[in-house]
Amino acid sequence: MTAYATEEMLRVKFQLDNLAEVTTELIEASIEHAHSVVIARIREEYLEAPPEPVVVAETLLAGAALLRSLSSRLALDKREARLAGHQLETGKRFPAILAVADAAEAEALELLKPWLRHGAKTETPALLTAGVK
């Protein structure tokens, strides 16, 4: 089944304009992960033609997965890094990126609630880390 989110949707939503660091392969893997999370949780009648909030939720989940994948490397990188148009200070990158990932994931799961299967879990398995508290 084809994913609902696209690379373009993800790049626009999260303002991912650095093509060298955010590869198509990484985006595709993040979308694939997000799609597996979504289709495992939404009711069958919405699988073929999902409502717009389900598509947005998948995009947000893909963004959260992508940010978690990038967080460790960007945290250690000395070059300037921007997230959603804001410059991130070197020492604060890891928690800042994880905070954005956590917020995107929480918003996605909230958007999915009306379309969830009975008994579907509203948490997702962490890729690298679920956040640092």
C-alpha positions as CSV (number, residue, x, y, z in Angstrom):
1,M,0.0,0.0,0.0
2,T,1.3,3.4,-1.0
3,A,2.1,5.8,1.8
4,Y,-0.1,8.8,2.3
5,A,2.7,11.2,3.0
6,T,5.2,12.3,0.3
7,E,8.7,13.6,0.4
8,E,7.5,17.0,-0.8
9,M,4.9,17.1,2.0
10,L,7.6,16.2,4.6
11,R,10.1,18.7,3.3
12,V,7.5,21.6,3.3
13,K,6.0,20.8,6.7
14,F,9.4,20.6,8.4
15,Q,11.2,23.1,6.2
16,L,13.9,20.5,5.3
17,D,15.9,22.4,2.7
18,N,19.3,20.9,3.3
19,L,19.4,18.2,0.7
20,A,22.9,16.9,1.7
21,E,21.8,16.0,5.3
22,V,18.2,15.1,4.6
23,T,18.5,12.5,1.9
24,T,15.6,11.0,-0.1
25,E,16.5,7.6,1.3
26,L,16.2,8.9,4.9
27,I,12.9,10.6,4.1
28,E,11.6,7.4,2.4
29,A,12.5,5.3,5.4
30,S,10.9,7.8,7.7
31,I,7.7,7.8,5.6
32,E,7.7,4.0,5.5
33,H,7.9,3.8,9.3
34,A,5.2,6.4,9.7
35,H,2.9,4.6,7.2
36,S,3.3,1.3,9.0
37,V,2.4,3.0,12.3
38,V,-0.7,4.6,10.7
39,I,-2.1,1.6,8.8
40,A,-1.7,-0.6,11.9
41,R,-3.9,1.8,13.9
42,I,-6.6,3.3,11.7
43,R,-9.9,1.6,10.9
44,E,-10.0,-0.4,7.6
45,E,-12.6,1.8,5.9
46,Y,-10.1,4.6,5.9
47,L,-7.1,2.7,4.5
48,E,-7.9,3.3,0.8
49,A,-9.0,6.9,1.0
50,P,-7.8,8.4,4.3
51,P,-9.2,11.7,5.6
52,E,-6.9,14.7,5.4
53,P,-6.1,14.6,9.2
54,V,-4.8,11.1,8.7
55,V,-2.5,12.2,5.9
56,V,-1.2,15.1,8.1
57,A,-0.7,12.7,11.0
58,E,1.4,10.4,8.8
59,T,3.5,13.4,7.7
60,L,4.0,14.5,11.3
61,L,5.0,10.9,12.3
62,A,7.4,10.7,9.4
63,G,8.9,14.1,10.5
64,A,9.3,12.9,14.1
65,A,11.1,9.7,12.9
66,L,13.3,11.8,10.6
67,L,14.2,14.3,13.3
68,R,15.1,11.5,15.7
69,S,17.3,9.9,13.0
70,L,19.1,13.2,12.5
71,S,19.3,14.3,16.1
72,S,22.5,12.6,17.2
73,R,24.6,13.7,14.2
74,L,23.3,17.2,14.2
75,A,23.9,17.5,17.9
76,L,27.6,16.9,17.4
77,D,28.0,18.9,14.2
78,K,29.8,22.2,14.5
79,R,28.2,23.7,11.4
80,E,25.2,26.0,11.6
81,A,22.0,24.1,11.8
82,R,18.4,25.3,11.2
83,L,15.2,23.7,12.1
84,A,11.9,25.2,10.8
85,G,13.8,28.4,10.0
86,H,15.4,28.8,13.4
87,Q,19.1,28.5,14.1
88,L,20.0,26.0,16.8
89,E,22.9,26.5,19.1
90,T,25.4,23.7,19.0
91,G,25.0,22.6,22.7
92,K,21.2,22.7,22.6
93,R,20.5,20.9,19.3
94,F,19.9,17.4,20.6
95,P,17.1,18.4,23.1
96,A,15.7,21.0,20.7
97,I,15.4,18.5,17.9
98,L,13.9,15.8,20.1
99,A,11.4,18.3,21.5
100,V,10.2,19.1,18.0
101,A,10.0,15.4,17.3
102,D,8.0,14.7,20.4
103,A,5.6,17.6,19.7
104,A,5.0,16.4,16.1
105,E,4.4,12.9,17.3
106,A,1.9,14.0,20.0
107,E,0.0,16.1,17.5
108,A,-0.1,13.3,15.0
109,L,-1.5,10.8,17.5
110,E,-4.1,13.4,18.6
111,L,-5.1,13.8,14.9
112,L,-5.5,10.0,14.5
113,K,-7.8,9.5,17.4
114,P,-11.1,9.8,15.5
115,W,-10.0,7.2,13.0
116,L,-8.3,4.6,15.3
117,R,-9.4,1.0,15.4
118,H,-10.9,-0.1,18.7
119,G,-8.1,-0.8,21.1
120,A,-5.4,0.6,18.9
121,K,-2.4,2.0,20.8
122,T,-1.8,5.7,20.7
123,E,2.0,5.5,21.3
124,T,4.6,4.6,18.7
125,P,7.7,2.6,19.1
126,A,10.8,4.8,19.4
127,L,13.3,4.7,16.6
128,L,16.5,5.9,18.4
129,T,15.2,7.6,21.5
130,A,11.8,8.8,22.6
131,G,13.3,11.9,24.1
132,V,15.5,13.0,26.9
133,K,13.7,14.0,30.1
